[in-house]
Amino acid sequence: MNNIETTTRAAQPAALVGGLLLTGMIAAGALSTPGPAEAAELTTAGVTEVRGATEAERRGFEVAARADRSDRGFADSEVELEMVLRNAAGRESRRSLAITTLEIADESLGDKSLVVFDSPNDIKGTALLSHARILEPDDQWLYLPALKRVKRISSANKSGPFVGSEFAFEDFTALELNKYDYVWLREETVDGMQMDVVERSPRYESSGYSRQLSWVDQDVYQVRKVEFYDRRGDLLKTLTLGDYREYDGVWRSHRMEMVNHQTGKSTDLEYGEYRFKVGLADGDFVKGRLTRLR
């Protein structure tokens, strides 16, 4: 998978853009210390200053904040996609699912999302509801149709694999700006594209990751690659993101690949077209709705 592939901006702004919840990951902007006008842009909805004690920390936070703000204002979205699971021997299995997301404007809170599987039959109707938090554990509930019950995912289990994939439960919540501390490390040129490399460390408890490294392009401020390190500090997984498309100023990746270096397994996510501002509301993201899904 080419982790820097970008679809050229469409001449008409009506084109749809989208990515998974994971595309809330760090995106990068310019690396200079923000001036008065730029600082004013950062003082919105609960973020009142550039965070960090060192220049590298402040620069890393600035990159993350600019990236996060580049995706604000989408309101809500829905998208259908395929999940391709691949074992160490290369054997594949496929699953179809849909993801809906509700944006929460207040940055002291987190977005809400719902993942529902449509096939194969043995997991059809399985659903994951997530309410992202900042420093508190994310609220997540899993509906298992075979058992006809809703199970709350405890904070201690969020690092476990989601329905046998290489994505953890933790990966399926929005990556809110204030959930991490940041350090800018360096610039790199990858396939002709200038990237910022930023390290982020979870500020919340019970993360399955000790740290993450993100490669963010300096053009449209989107994440192109993320390395995930386990609690011992060893490289666990690498996520690459490609086929970026723009939807009226909002960018989304339409192809993601998560490779587990410790097991040899991988999982791809292949997205269809996104639909934005479809009229979703808080009532579409409540636990009681899980048992009524069809």
SERO-4910 file (N, C-alpha, C, O; in steps of 0.05 Angstrom, whole numbers):
BEGIN
 pado doro    nc1    nc2    nc3   cac1   cac2   cac3    cc1    cc2    cc3    oc1    oc2    oc3
  Met    A     17    -24      0      0      0      0     18     25      0     37     26     15
  Asn    A     11     44    -17     26     69    -18     15     88      3     -8     97      0
  Asn    A     31     94     23     20    109     46     20    139     41     13    155     59
  Ile    A     28    148     17     27    177     12     10    183    -13     11    206    -23
  Glu    A     -5    164    -22    -22    169    -46    -43    189    -39    -57    186    -18
  Thr    A    -47    210    -55    -67    230    -51    -82    236    -76    -69    241    -97
  Thr    A   -108    234    -76   -124    241    -99   -123    272   -103   -126    287    -84
  Thr    A   -119    281   -128   -118    309   -133   -144    323   -125   -165    311   -129
  Arg    A   -142    347   -114   -166    361   -106   -185    364   -130   -177    372   -152
  Ala    A   -210    357   -125   -230    359   -147   -236    388   -153   -235    405   -136
  Ala    A   -242    393   -179   -249    420   -186   -275    429   -174   -278    453   -167
  Gln    A   -294    411   -170   -319    417   -157   -317    409   -128   -309    386   -122
  Pro    A   -325    426   -108   -323    420    -80   -343    399    -71   -343    392    -47
  Ala    A   -360    389    -88   -381    371    -79   -370    342    -76   -384    325    -66
  Ala    A   -345    337    -83   -334    310    -81   -334    302    -52   -331    319    -34
  Leu    A   -339    276    -46   -340    266    -19   -313    258     -9   -297    248    -24
  Val    A   -308    262     17   -282    255     29   -287    239     53   -308    243     66
  Gly    A   -270    222     61   -275    210     86   -254    191     94   -238    183     77
  Gly    A   -253    185    119   -235    165    129   -247    154    153   -269    163    161
  Leu    A   -234    136    165   -244    124    190   -241    143    212   -231    165    209
  Leu    A   -250    134    236   -246    150    260   -216    155    263   -208    175    275
  Leu    A   -200    137    254   -171    139    257   -161    163    242   -138    172    248
  Thr    A   -176    175    223   -165    198    209   -168    223    226   -161    244    217
  Gly    A   -177    220    251   -175    242    269   -147    244    280   -142    261    297
  Met    A   -129    227    271   -102    227    280    -88    253    273    -98    269    257
  Ile    A    -64    256    284    -48    281    280    -46    287    251    -39    270    235
  Ala    A    -51    312    244    -44    322    218    -27    346    222    -28    358    244
  Ala    A    -10    353    203     10    373    210      8    398    193     -3    398    171
  Gly    A     18    420    204     19    445    190     47    455    191     66    440    194
  Ala    A     50    482    187     77    494    189     88    491    217     73    487    236
  Leu    A    114    493    219    127    487    244    136    511    260    148    508    281
  Ser    A    131    535    250    140    559    264    122    564    288     99    555    289
  Thr    A    133    578    308    117    585    331     94    603    322     99    622    307
  Pro    A     69    598    331     47    614    320     48    643    329     55    650    351
  Gly    A     41    661    310     39    689    316     12    695    328     -3    676    334
  Pro    A      5    720    334    -20    727    347    -44    717    333    -63    707    346
  Ala    A    -45    720    306    -69    710    291    -71    680    292    -93    670    296
  Glu    A    -48    666    289    -49    637    290    -56    627    318    -71    608    321
  Ala    A    -46    641    338    -52    633    366    -82    636    371    -93    620    386
  Ala    A    -94    657    360   -123    661    364   -138    638    353   -159    630    364
  Glu    A   -129    626    330   -143    603    318   -142    579    336   -159    562    335
  Leu    A   -121    578    353   -118    554    371   -135    557    397   -138    538    411
  Thr    A   -144    581    403   -159    586    427   -189    582    423   -204    601    425
  Thr    A   -197    558    416   -225    552    410   -234    528    426   -218    509    430
  Ala    A   -258    529    436   -272    506    448   -255    491    468   -252    466    465
  Gly    A   -244    505    487   -230    491    509   -200    489    507   -187    482    527
  Val    A   -188    496    484   -159    496    481   -151    525    482   -155    539    462
  Thr    A   -138    534    503   -133    562    507   -103    570    503    -97    593    505
  Glu    A    -86    550    499    -58    557    496    -43    534    481    -53    511    480
  Val    A    -20    540    471     -3    520    459     11    505    482     25    518    498
  Arg    A      7    479    484     16    464    507     44    454    503     52    447    481
  Gly    A     60    454    524     87    443    523    107    460    537    106    485    536
  Ala    A    127    447    551    147    461    566    172    467    549    187    485    555
  Thr    A    176    452    527    199    455    510    190    464    482    166    461    475
  Glu    A    208    473    466    202    481    439    191    457    422    172    460    407
  Ala    A    203    434    426    195    410    412    166    402    420    151    393    403
  Glu    A    159    405    445    132    398    454    112    418    444     91    410    435
  Arg    A    119    443    445    100    464    434     96    460    404     74    463    394
  Arg    A    118    454    390    116    451    361    100    426    355     84    427    336
  Gly    A    103    405    370     87    381    365     58    386    370     41    377    354
  Phe    A     52    400    391     24    407    397     12    425    375    -11    421    367
  Glu    A     28    444    366     19    462    344     12    446    319     -9    451    306
  Val    A     29    427    312     24    410    288     -2    395    292    -19    394    274
  Ala    A     -5    383    315    -29    367    321    -54    384    321    -75    376    310
  Ala    A    -52    408    333    -76    426    334    -84    435    307   -108    436    301
  Arg    A    -65    443    290    -72    452    263    -85    429    247   -104    433    232
  Ala    A    -75    405    251    -86    382    237   -114    377    247   -133    372    231
  Asp    A   -118    377    273   -144    372    284   -164    392    274   -187    385    267
  Arg    A   -157    418    273   -175    439    264   -181    437    235   -202    447    225
  Ser    A   -163    424    219   -168    421    190   -192    403    185   -203    404    163
  Asp    A   -200    388    205   -222    369    201   -248    378    216   -267    363    216
  Arg    A   -247    401    228   -270    410    243   -293    419    225   -288    429    203
  Gly    A   -317    416    235   -340    426    220   -354    407    202   -371    416    186
  Phe    A   -347    381    202   -360    362    184   -388    355    195   -404    344    180
  Ala    A   -394    360    220   -420    356    233   -426    327    238   -428    318    261
  Asp    A   -430    311    217   -435    283    220   -428    269    194   -426    282    173
  Ser    A   -425    243    195   -418    228    170   -427    199    172   -431    189    194
  Glu    A   -430    187    149   -435    158    148   -420    147    123   -417    161    103
  Val    A   -410    122    126   -395    110    105   -397     80    107   -398     69    129
  Glu    A   -397     66     84   -396     37     84   -368     29     75   -355     42     59
  Leu    A   -359      6     85   -332     -3     79   -329    -33     82   -347    -46     93
  Glu    A   -307    -43     72   -300    -71     75   -275    -74     93   -257    -58     91
  Met    A   -276    -94    110   -253   -101    126   -241   -127    115   -255   -147    113
  Val    A   -215   -126    109   -202   -150     98   -182   -159    119   -162   -146    124
  Leu    A   -186   -183    130   -168   -195    149   -150   -214    135   -159   -231    119
  Arg    A   -124   -213    142   -104   -230    129    -86   -242    150    -74   -228    166
  Asn    A    -85   -269    150    -68   -283    170    -39   -283    161    -32   -273    140
  Ala    A    -22   -295    178      7   -295    172     13   -310    147     34   -305    135
  Ala    A     -4   -329    139      1   -344    114    -11   -330     90     -7   -340     67
  Gly    A    -24   -307     94    -35   -292     71    -64   -299     64    -75   -288     45
  Arg    A    -77   -316     79   -105   -323     74   -123   -301     83   -119   -289    104
  Glu    A   -142   -294     66   -159   -271     71   -188   -279     77   -198   -299     68
  Ser    A   -201   -262     93   -230   -263     97   -240   -234     97   -226   -216    105
  Arg    A   -265   -231     89   -277   -204     86   -302   -200    102   -317   -219    107
  Arg    A   -305   -175    111   -328   -167    127   -338   -140    116   -322   -123    110
  Ser    A   -364   -136    115   -375   -110    108   -387    -97    132   -399   -110    149
  Leu    A   -384    -71    134   -394    -56    157   -399    -27    149   -393    -19    127
  Ala    A   -411    -12    168   -417     16    164   -409     31    189   -411     20    211
  Ile    A   -399     56    186   -392     72    208   -406     99    206   -406    112    185
  Thr    A   -419    107    228   -431    134    229   -417    149    252   -410    137    272
  Thr    A   -414    175    248   -399    191    267   -414    218    271   -424    230    253
  Leu    A   -415    226    297   -427    252    304   -405    269    316   -393    262    336
  Glu    A   -400    292    304   -380    310    314   -390    326    338   -413    336    338
  Ile    A   -373    327    359   -379    344    382   -361    368    381   -337    365    382
  Ala    A   -373    392    380   -357    416    375   -339    423    398   -317    434    393
  Asp    A   -346    417    422   -331    423    446   -307    405    448   -310    381    451
  Glu    A   -282    416    447   -258    400    447   -252    388    474   -233    372    477
  Ser    A   -267    396    495   -263    384    521   -279    358    523   -277    343    542
  Leu    A   -294    352    503   -309    327    501   -298    311    477   -276    317    468
  Gly    A   -312    291    468   -303    275    445   -326    268    427   -349    269    435
  Asp    A   -319    260    402   -340    253    383   -353    226    390   -342    211    406
  Lys    A   -375    220    377   -390    195    381   -390    180    355   -392    192    334
  Ser    A   -389    153    357   -389    137    332   -403    110    337   -406    101    360
  Leu    A   -412     99    315   -426     73    316   -416     56    292   -418     65    269
  Val    A   -406     32    298   -397     13    278   -416    -10    278   -421    -22    299
  Val    A   -427    -17    254   -446    -39    252   -438    -58    229   -433    -49    207
  Phe    A   -435    -84    235   -428   -104    215   -452   -114    200   -473   -119    213
  Asp    A   -449   -117    174   -471   -128    157   -466   -156    148   -485   -171    142
  Ser    A   -441   -164    145   -434   -191    137   -406   -198    147   -391   -179    153
  Pro    A   -399   -224    148   -415   -248    143   -436   -253    164   -438   -238    184
  Asn    A   -452   -274    160   -475   -278    177   -468   -283    206   -483   -277    224
  Asp    A   -444   -295    211   -437   -301    239   -432   -277    256   -432   -278    281
  Ile    A   -426   -253    244   -423   -229    259   -443   -207    251   -441   -184    261
  Lys    A   -461   -213    233   -480   -193    224   -496   -182    248   -505   -197    265
  Gly    A   -498   -156    249   -512   -143    271   -494   -136    295   -503   -121    312
  Thr    A   -470   -146    295   -451   -138    316   -446   -108    314   -441    -98    292
  Ala    A   -447    -94    336   -444    -65    336   -427    -55    359   -427    -66    381
  Leu    A   -412    -34    353   -395    -21    373   -402      9    374   -400     23    355
  Leu    A   -411     17    398   -418     46    403   -396     58    419   -388     47    440
  Ser    A   -385     81    411   -363     94    425   -369    123    430   -378    137    412
  His    A   -364    131    455   -365    159    462   -336    166    471   -328    158    492
  Ala    A   -322    181    454   -294    188    461   -293    207    484   -309    226    486
  Arg    A   -274    203    502   -268    221    524   -240    232    520   -226    226    501
  Ile    A   -232    250    539   -206    261    537   -187    247    556   -172    229    547
  Leu    A   -187    253    581   -169    240    600   -183    217    615   -169    201    627
  Glu    A   -209    215    613   -223    193    625   -225    170    604   -222    175    580
  Pro    A   -230    145    613   -232    123    594   -256    128    575   -277    138    583
  Asp    A   -252    122    549   -274    124    530   -297    106    538   -292     84    549
  Asp    A   -321    114    533   -344     97    538   -349     80    513   -353     92    491
  Gln    A   -349     54    515   -354     36    493   -372     13    501   -369      2    522
  Trp    A   -391      7    483   -410    -15    487   -410    -33    462   -412    -22    440
  Leu    A   -409    -59    466   -409    -78    444   -435    -94    445   -442   -105    466
  Tyr    A   -450    -94    423   -474   -110    421   -469   -136    406   -459   -135    384
  Leu    A   -475   -159    419   -471   -185    407   -498   -197    401   -511   -206    420
  Pro    A   -507   -198    376   -534   -207    370   -539   -236    378   -561   -243    385
  Ala    A   -518   -253    376   -522   -281    384   -530   -284    413   -545   -302    420
  Leu    A   -519   -266    430   -526   -266    459   -549   -247    465   -560   -248    487
  Lys    A   -556   -230    446   -577   -210    450   -572   -193    475   -590   -188    490
  Arg    A   -547   -185    478   -541   -168    501   -519   -148    494   -504   -152    475
  Val    A   -519   -126    509   -499   -105    506   -478   -108    527   -485   -110    551
  Lys    A   -453   -108    519   -431   -111    538   -415    -86    538   -407    -76    517
  Arg    A   -410    -75    562   -393    -51    564   -364    -60    563   -356    -79    577
  Ile    A   -348    -46    547   -319    -52    545   -304    -38    567   -305    -13    568
  Ser    A   -291    -52    585   -277    -40    607   -251    -27    596   -241    -35    575
  Ser    A   -241     -8    611   -217      6    603   -193    -13    601   -175     -8    585
  Ala    A   -193    -34    616   -171    -53    616   -171    -70    591   -150    -82    584
  Asn    A   -194    -71    577   -196    -89    553   -194    -74    527   -197    -86    505
  Lys    A   -190    -47    527   -192    -32    503   -168    -37    484   -169    -30    461
  Ser    A   -147    -49    495   -124    -56    477   -128    -82    463   -111    -89    446
  Gly    A   -149    -97    469   -154   -122    456   -163   -119    427   -173    -98    420
  Pro    A   -161   -140    411   -169   -138    382   -199   -136    379   -214   -149    393
  Phe    A   -207   -119    360   -235   -115    354   -244   -135    333   -234   -135    311
  Val    A   -262   -153    340   -273   -174    323   -251   -188    308   -254   -193    284
  Gly    A   -229   -195    321   -208   -211    308   -190   -196    289   -173   -208    276
  Ser    A   -194   -169    287   -177   -154    269   -152   -144    283   -148   -150    306
  Glu    A   -134   -131    268   -110   -119    279   -115    -91    290    -96    -78    300
  Phe    A   -140    -82    289   -148    -57    302   -158    -63    330   -174    -82    334
  Ala    A   -149    -48    349   -158    -52    377   -184    -35    381   -190    -17    366
  Phe    A   -198    -42    403   -221    -25    410   -213      4    413   -228     22    405
  Glu    A   -189      8    424   -178     35    428   -176     50    402   -178     75    401
  Asp    A   -171     36    379   -167     49    354   -193     59    342   -193     75    323
  Phe    A   -216     49    352   -242     56    340   -256     78    355   -280     80    354
  Thr    A   -241     95    369   -252    119    380   -237    143    368   -214    140    360
  Ala    A   -250    166    368   -237    189    356   -212    197    372   -212    196    397
  Leu    A   -191    204    357   -166    211    370   -165    241    376   -155    256    360
  Glu    A   -177    248    398   -180    276    405   -154    289    412   -135    276    422
  Leu    A   -152    314    405   -127    330    408   -116    328    436    -92    323    440
  Asn    A   -132    332    456   -123    334    484   -119    307    498   -114    307    522
  Lys    A   -121    285    483   -116    259    496    -87    252    497    -79    232    508
  Tyr    A    -70    269    484    -41    261    481    -23    285    488    -31    308    486
  Asp    A      1    278    495     23    297    496     40    293    470     42    271    461
  Tyr    A     51    315    460     64    313    434     93    323    435    100    341    451
  Val    A    110    312    418    137    321    415    143    320    385    141    299    372
  Trp    A    151    343    373    159    343    345    187    332    344    205    341    359
  Leu    A    192    313    326    218    300    324    235    310    301    259    316    304
  Arg    A    223    311    277    240    318    253    222    321    229    198    316    230
  Glu    A    234    329    207    221    329    181    233    307    165    257    300    167
  Glu    A    217    295    147    226    274    129    213    278    102    190    287    100
  Thr    A    227    272     81    215    271     54    210    242     47    228    226     45
  Val    A    184    236     42    176    209     35    163    210      7    142    223      4
  Asp    A    175    196    -12    164    196    -39    158    224    -50    137    228    -63
  Gly    A    176    242    -44    173    269    -54    154    287    -38    150    310    -45
  Met    A    143    277    -16    125    292      1    138    299     27    149    282     40
  Gln    A    137    324     35    149    333     59    132    326     83    108    332     83
  Met    A    143    313    103    128    303    126    140    314    152    164    319    154
  Asp    A    122    318    172    130    323    199    127    296    214    107    283    211
  Val    A    147    289    230    145    265    247    141    274    275    157    289    287
  Val    A    118    266    287    110    275    314    106    250    331     92    232    323
  Glu    A    117    251    355    112    230    375     89    239    393     89    262    402
  Arg    A     70    221    398     49    227    417     47    205    438     51    182    431
  Ser    A     43    213    462     41    195    485     14    198    498      5    220    504
  Pro    A     -1    176    502    -27    178    515    -26    190    542    -10    183    559
  Arg    A    -45    209    547    -48    221    574    -68    206    590    -70    210    615
  Tyr    A    -83    188    578   -104    174    592    -93    146    600    -74    136    589
  Glu    A   -106    135    621    -97    110    632   -106     86    615   -125     89    599
  Ser    A    -93     64    618   -101     38    606    -98     37    576   -110     19    563
  Ser    A    -82     54    564    -77     52    536    -60     27    531    -43     20    548
  Gly    A    -64     14    509    -47     -9    501    -20      0    489     -3    -17    483
  Tyr    A    -17     26    485      7     36    472     23     54    491     12     70    505
  Ser    A     49     51    490     66     69    506     70     95    491     73    116    503
  Arg    A     71     94    464     74    118    448     67    111    419     64     88    412
  Gln    A     64    132    403     59    129    374     75    149    359     79    172    369
  Leu    A     84    142    335     98    161    317     80    165    293     71    146    280
  Ser    A     76    190    286     59    197    263     74    212    242     89    231    249
  Trp    A     70    205    217     81    219    194     58    235    182     39    224    173
  Val    A     61    262    181     40    279    173     49    297    150     70    310    153
  Asp    A     34    298    128     43    315    106     39    344    112     21    352    126
  Gln    A     57    361    100     56    390    104     39    404     83     38    429     83
  Asp    A     25    389     66      8    401     45    -20    404     55    -31    426     58
  Val    A    -34    381     60    -62    382     69    -65    373     97    -87    369    107
  Tyr    A    -42    369    112    -42    363    141    -56    337    148    -71    336    167
  Gln    A    -51    316    132    -63    290    138    -42    270    145    -19    270    136
  Val    A    -51    251    163    -33    229    172    -29    209    149    -48    201    136
  Arg    A     -4    202    144      3    183    123     12    156    135     10    135    122
  Lys    A     24    157    159     33    132    171     34    136    201     40    157    211
  Val    A     28    114    216     30    114    245     43     88    254     35     67    246
  Glu    A     63     91    272     75     67    285     65     67    314     66     87    328
  Phe    A     56     43    322     45     39    349     65     22    365     73      0    356
  Tyr    A     73     31    388     92     16    406     77      6    430     61     20    443
  Asp    A     82    -20    436     67    -32    459     77    -22    485     95     -4    487
  Arg    A     66    -32    507     72    -22    534    101    -27    542    112    -13    559
  Arg    A    114    -46    529    143    -51    534    161    -33    518    185    -32    522
  Gly    A    149    -18    499    165      0    482    173    -12    456    188      1    441
  Asp    A    164    -36    450    171    -50    424    151    -42    403    127    -37    408
  Leu    A    160    -41    378    142    -35    355    122    -57    353    129    -81    350
  Leu    A     96    -50    354     75    -70    352     61    -70    325     59    -91    312
  Lys    A     52    -47    316     37    -45    291     45    -20    275     55     -1    286
  Thr    A     40    -21    249     42      2    232     17      6    216      7    -13    203
  Leu    A      6     30    217    -18     37    201     -9     55    178      4     75    183
  Thr    A    -16     48    153    -12     66    130    -39     74    119    -58     59    119
  Leu    A    -40     99    110    -65    111    100    -61    122     73    -42    137     68
  Gly    A    -79    116     54    -76    125     27   -103    131     14   -123    131     27
  Asp    A   -102    138    -12   -126    145    -27   -142    167    -13   -166    164     -8
  Tyr    A   -128    189     -7   -142    212      5   -160    226    -15   -152    230    -38
  Arg    A   -184    234     -7   -202    249    -24   -213    272     -8   -215    271     17
  Glu    A   -220    294    -22   -229    318     -9   -259    321    -13   -269    318    -36
  Tyr    A   -274    326      8   -302    331      7   -308    359     18   -310    364     42
  Asp    A   -309    378      0   -315    406      7   -298    415     30   -308    426     50
  Gly    A   -272    411     28   -253    420     48   -246    401     70   -229    406     87
  Val    A   -259    377     70   -254    357     90   -241    333     76   -250    323     56
  Trp    A   -218    325     87   -203    303     75   -208    277     90   -210    276    115
  Arg    A   -210    255     75   -212    228     87   -196    208     71   -194    209     47
  Ser    A   -183    190     86   -169    167     73   -190    146     66   -208    140     82
  His    A   -187    134     42   -206    113     34   -193     85     34   -205     65     26
  Arg    A   -168     84     43   -154     58     44   -135     59     68   -117     76     69
  Met    A   -137     40     86   -119     38    109   -110      9    112   -125    -10    106
  Glu    A    -85      6    121    -75    -21    126    -60    -21    153    -42     -5    157
  Met    A    -68    -39    170    -55    -42    196    -40    -69    196    -52    -90    193
  Val    A    -14    -67    199      3    -91    199     14    -96    227     25    -78    240
  Asn    A      9   -120    237     20   -127    264     47   -141    260     48   -163    249
  His    A     68   -128    268     95   -138    264    102   -162    282    120   -177    277
  Gln    A     87   -165    304     93   -186    323     78   -212    316     87   -234    325
  Thr    A     56   -211    300     42   -235    293     43   -241    263     38   -264    255
  Gly    A     50   -221    247     50   -225    218     23   -222    205     20   -225    181
  Lys    A      2   -215    221    -25   -211    210    -29   -182    202    -14   -164    210
  Ser    A    -49   -177    185    -56   -150    177    -86   -148    172   -100   -167    168
  Thr    A    -95   -123    173   -123   -117    167   -125    -92    150   -113    -71    156
  Asp    A   -139    -94    128   -144    -71    110   -172    -60    114   -191    -76    120
  Leu    A   -176    -34    112   -202    -21    111   -205     -7     84   -189     10     78
  Glu    A   -225    -14     69   -230     -3     42   -256     11     43   -277     -1     45
  Tyr    A   -255     38     41   -279     55     44   -293     62     18   -280     65     -3
  Gly    A   -320     63     20   -335     74     -2   -337    105      1   -320    116     15
  Glu    A   -356    117    -12   -359    146    -11   -371    155     15   -390    142     25
  Tyr    A   -361    176     26   -372    187     50   -397    205     44   -399    216     23
  Arg    A   -414    206     64   -437    225     63   -436    241     88   -433    230    110
  Phe    A   -437    267     85   -435    286    108   -461    301    112   -477    305     94
  Lys    A   -464    310    137   -487    326    145   -513    313    137   -530    324    123
  Val    A   -516    288    146   -540    272    139   -562    274    160   -583    261    158
  Gly    A   -558    291    181   -578    295    201   -577    277    225   -598    274    238
  Leu    A   -554    266    232   -551    250    256   -553    267    281   -547    291    280
  Ala    A   -562    255    303   -565    269    328   -557    251    351   -551    228    348
  Asp    A   -555    263    376   -547    248    399   -563    222    403   -553    202    412
  Gly    A   -589    223    396   -606    200    399   -599    176    382   -607    154    388
  Asp    A   -582    181    362   -573    159    345   -549    145    357   -539    125    346
  Phe    A   -539    155    379   -514    144    391   -518    139    421   -501    145    437
  Val    A   -541    126    428   -546    118    455   -546     88    457   -552     74    438
  Lys    A   -539     78    481   -536     49    485   -562     34    479   -560     12    468
  Gly    A   -585     45    486   -610     32    481   -616     26    452   -632      8    446
  Arg    A   -604     41    434   -609     37    405   -596     11    395   -604      1    375
  Leu    A   -575      1    409   -560    -22    399   -578    -46    395   -575    -62    376
  Thr    A   -596    -51    413   -614    -74    412   -636    -71    391   -650    -91    386
  Arg    A   -638    -47    380   -659    -43    360   -648    -41    331   -663    -36    312
  Leu    A   -622    -46    328   -610    -44    302   -620    -67    284   -624    -90    294
  Arg    A   -623    -62    259   -631    -83    240   -611    -84    217   -614   -100    199
***
